[in-house]
């Protein structure tokens, strides 16, 4: 059986070949064996939003934030997904959280 990483690479290749639905299906297979696979949730957020499956897209973007709560990119992605889904207050909230994380990271001594 392929590893989650190999399955992820296959899903990205499917997306690149224009098979977005197939890529989503492959990514969902990954979650069956690795439910907390961060990259899979991140890709699903983007791919599902492109397919107009907005509620699912936002759920996966939120899962990314749950799995990696101190990552500026997690909340930036959530903000962008929410904005594209017409959820402006949620987008603004996620954007604010991203900036708090970024400011905190910049304030830490190197």
N, C-alpha and C positions, 0 to 999 in steps of 0.2 A: 504494500500500500504506500502511495506517495506521502511524503511529509506535508504538514501544513504549508511550509515554505514553498515546496514544489507545486502544490496546488495553487498557492497564491500567484506564483509566476505564471502558471497556466491560465489563470483567470485574467491576469494583466495582458497576456498575449491574445486572449480571446477579445478583450476590449479593444486592443490595438488593431485587431483584424475586423472590427466593426460589429462584433457580436456582444452587445452590451447585456442582453438578456442571458446569454450563455455564461458571461462573466459573473453576473449576479448569482446564477445557479451554482457555479463552481465555488464562489465565495461562501455561499450558504452551506455547502458541503463541509467547508473548513470549520465552520462554527459548530457543526455536529460533533466534531472530534476535539476542537480547541476553542471552546466558547469565549475565551478571553483574548483571542488573537487580535492584538491592537490594530495591526495594519489591515486586517480583514474588515473590522468595523469602520475604519477610516475610509477604505475604498467603497464599501457598501453605502456609506453616507453620500458620497459623491455620485456613484453610479445610480443609486435609487432616485436621487434628486433629478438627475438627467432624464430618468424614465417617468418623472412626474409622480413617483410614489413617495410623496413628501413626508407623511407621518413616519414611515419606516426610515427614511433618510435621517430625519431629526432624531429618532430613537437611537440610531447607530452613532450619530455624531455625539449624542449625550453619553453613550457608552464609552466612547473614546475619552471624554472628559473624566468619567468615573475611573477608568483604568489608568489614566495618566493625568491626574488633577493638577500637577504643578508645571505642566507643559504649556507654554504660551500658544503653541500651534494648535493644541487640542481645542482651546476656546476660540481661537481665530477661525478654525474650521467650522465650529458650531455656529459662530456668528454668521459666516458666509452662507451656510446651508439654511439657517433660519431666514436670512434676508431673501435668498432666492425662493424660499417657500412662502414669502409674504408675511412672515412672523417678525415684524419689525421690533416690537418691544423686547422679544426674546433675543433677537440679534444684537440689540444695543446692550442688553445685560451681559451677554457672552463676550462682547467686545470690551466692555468695561472690566470684566474679570481677566481677560487676556492682558490688558494694560497693567492691571495690578500685579499680575504674575511677572510681566516683563520688568516693571519698575523694581520689584523685589529682587529679581535676578541681577539687575544692574547695580543695585545698592550693596550687594554682597561683596566683601573683599575678595580679591583674586588670590 
